[in-house]
């Protein structure tokens, strides 16, 4: 639910123009959410909306009136807790607009950093974008690259290779 709401707010922010400065400001507020005291203040029913608004606005540079109005709107609609999700989605949209994409390299073993870099470089050349991969170790028997923003999923399963090799050998006999 929070992700759908975040996409709506990001769409509104993206239409306002200054997406990079808004991203930096929301990132700094998102960092504050890692503090339990901050979350206690934001979630407290004893703290007025006006005080919450002042508190959040004190964390950012007040020179951008659109961002200030955006933050006031979040407080007014009781959506302050969605700021980390909005920040994450905004960073994602900013990366996409810059031609940078995040993906996963899924395997059942740890892939070396040199190998990951080679795969990233080859994919970047092929796709004409900057690709950053993170190795995720699961029980998948082989290697799989997933870049969800581009709709790409490429896999090489060891079981499939074995079965195709056996099939080829049987045909040759």
Protein Blocks (a to p, Z undefined) as FASTA:
>chain_A
ZZmmmmmmmmmmmmnopamlmmmmmmmmmmmmmpmklmmmmmpmkbcfklmmmmmmmmpc
fkbmklmmmmmmmmmnopmmmmmmmmmmmmmmmmmmnopacdddddfbdcdfklmmmmmm
mmmmmnopacdddddddfbecdddddfknopacdddfklmmmmmmmmmmmmZZ
